[in-house]
Amino acid sequence: MIVSDSSPIIYYSRIGRLSLLKRLYEVVYVPKGVVKETVDEAVGRPGVSQIMEEMDRGWLKAEDPPTIISHEAEGIEPVDAEVISLAKSKDLPLLTNDRALARVARAHGVKPVWVSTTPAECVRRHALTRDEGQRLLVELVKAGLRIRSETLARIFEMLHETER
């Protein structure tokens, strides 16, 4: 199980591979603010119908998080405070691609998991072959996932090390 912010849900739904998150984590929790960003405010964008379908299937679960941290005190967006609060309340890691969000999450004892490393995790867990993991990473980047070049190189190394 894991808690996710909006970006992993958006990128995986854009490429039609949202169900891979189910294979990795079984249950993915999101606060209602993430639903607002990924569905309510995104009507007509690619992937929205897939997000709604996966929520109907029940493994992508929206919840109202308790208020544990203040977005004003942390200098973050309200939805980011919701994501961290939900992860902290459930004692789960946080799937993200946002450096600032990861920094605040760590400060509150929440472990961030980078969406950019999920292809390597899919390979490690035998959900994908190494070649499929590499293609997935390329698809995520083409869908808009921002990855620094040194991080991208390290992920390709991880993919090669994983299948050995």
Residue pairs with C-beta under 8 A, 6 or more apart in sequence:
1 25
1 26
1 27
1 28
1 29
1 90
1 92
2 24
2 25
2 27
2 28
2 29
2 92
2 93
2 94
2 95
2 113
3 28
3 29
3 30
3 31
3 83
3 86
3 87
3 90
3 92
3 93
3 94
3 95
4 21
4 28
4 29
4 30
4 34
4 83
4 94
4 95
4 96
5 30
5 34
5 79
5 80
5 83
5 94
5 95
5 96
5 97
5 98
5 101
6 30
6 34
6 37
6 38
6 79
7 96
7 97
7 98
7 115
7 145
8 21
8 95
8 96
8 97
8 115
8 118
9 18
9 21
9 28
9 30
9 34
9 38
9 51
9 60
10 38
10 42
10 47
11 97
11 115
11 140
11 143
11 144
11 145
12 18
12 20
12 21
12 47
12 140
13 38
13 46
13 47
13 48
13 50
13 51
14 46
14 47
14 143
14 144
15 47
15 136
15 139
15 140
15 142
15 143
16 47
16 50
17 136
17 139
18 47
18 50
18 51
18 54
18 60
19 54
20 118
20 122
20 127
20 128
20 136
21 28
21 60
21 95
21 118
22 28
22 54
22 59
22 60
23 122
23 125
23 127
24 118
24 121
24 122
24 125
24 127
25 95
26 59
27 59
27 61
28 59
28 60
28 61
28 95
29 61
29 62
29 63
29 86
29 87
29 90
29 92
30 38
30 60
30 61
30 62
30 63
30 83
30 86
31 62
31 63
31 64
31 65
31 79
31 82
31 83
31 85
31 86
32 62
32 63
32 64
32 82
33 78
33 79
33 82
33 83
34 62
34 79
34 82
34 83
35 55
35 62
36 79
37 79
38 48
38 51
39 48
39 51
39 52
39 55
42 48
51 60
54 60
55 61
55 62
63 86
65 82
65 83
65 85
65 86
65 89
66 85
66 89
67 81
67 85
68 84
68 85
68 88
68 89
68 108
69 81
69 84
69 85
69 88
69 104
69 108
70 81
71 77
71 78
71 80
71 81
74 80
74 81
74 104
76 100
76 101
76 104
80 98
80 100
80 101
80 104
83 94
83 96
83 101
83 105
84 94
84 101
84 104
84 105
84 108
84 110
87 93
87 94
87 105
87 110
88 108
88 109
88 110
92 110
93 110
93 111
93 112
93 113
94 101
94 102
94 105
94 110
94 111
94 112
94 113
95 112
95 113
95 115
95 118
96 102
96 105
96 112
96 113
96 114
96 115
97 114
97 115
97 116
97 145
97 146
101 112
102 112
102 114
105 111
105 112
106 112
115 140
115 145
116 137
116 140
116 145
116 147
116 151
116 152
116 155
117 155
117 158
118 136
119 128
119 133
119 134
119 136
119 137
119 140
119 155
119 159
120 133
120 155
120 158
120 159
120 162
122 128
122 132
122 133
122 136
123 129
123 130
123 132
123 133
123 159
123 162
123 163
124 162
128 136
129 163
130 159
130 160
130 162
130 163
133 159
133 162
134 156
134 159
137 152
137 155
137 156
137 159
141 147
141 152
147 155
